[in-house]
């Protein structure tokens, strides 16, 4: 007897979507678009709200959004390994929502702005801290999902 088919991982879904000869099913495109809209609106709302309590002297809003997005991405990837999740829902959360929610280009621009303003220490701390904390957030999200969901047998 053959083992049950394995759920495709995020990389295989992303590679299949990016292959020039692969047309994504229309339903998947709708899920990706819905996730993108939700991620965009969440980023916009949080980007307006976070500076009201964190201040505007440092790009806290971008840092917090990127860390939250990293956590969500790590959680979603690990959760989809341990529970049945359709490719559409997985793509909606990982590619659609997280892709629109996180802000690498804004992070890069803000880092350059700090450096050009002569704030080398803050700029480097922001760049290195964002990357290090982003990796920790991915691992934390994966650990949280691992604790929340038991592997399928």
Phi, psi and omega in degrees: 000142178277148176292157179298151180297141181276141177294131181295144180274174184302318181297318181293324177295314181297318180294320179296320179292328184272350180294130185298335182264000181260120174263126179290140176300145182304323180297319178298318179299322177294319177296317178299317180296317179298317177296321179296318178297314180298317179295320179296314181293322178295317179296316180298312181297312179293325178296332176275325186279317186303315180297341179292336178240341181261346181090173184239008181279354180209146183286058180300322183299317179293317180299312182295317180296317179296321179291318177298318178296321177296319178298313180299317180297314178298317178298313183296319181295313181292318180299321181288345175279339187247351178220155182290120178226131181291155176302329180293313180292318178300314178294324179299317183282310188282310184274312183289295185294303184295324178297322179276331185283316183282162196223059183297320180294321177293318176303315180296316180298316180294325176296313178299319180298317177298317180294316179294335178278003179082008180268064185299316181298313180293320180297315180290321178297320180295313182294308182291320179295321179296315181294312181297314181292327177297319177295318178297320180295320176301311180296322179295318178297319179294319179295319179297317179292322178298324178285328184279330186234133177275146177299147175288144178256000000 
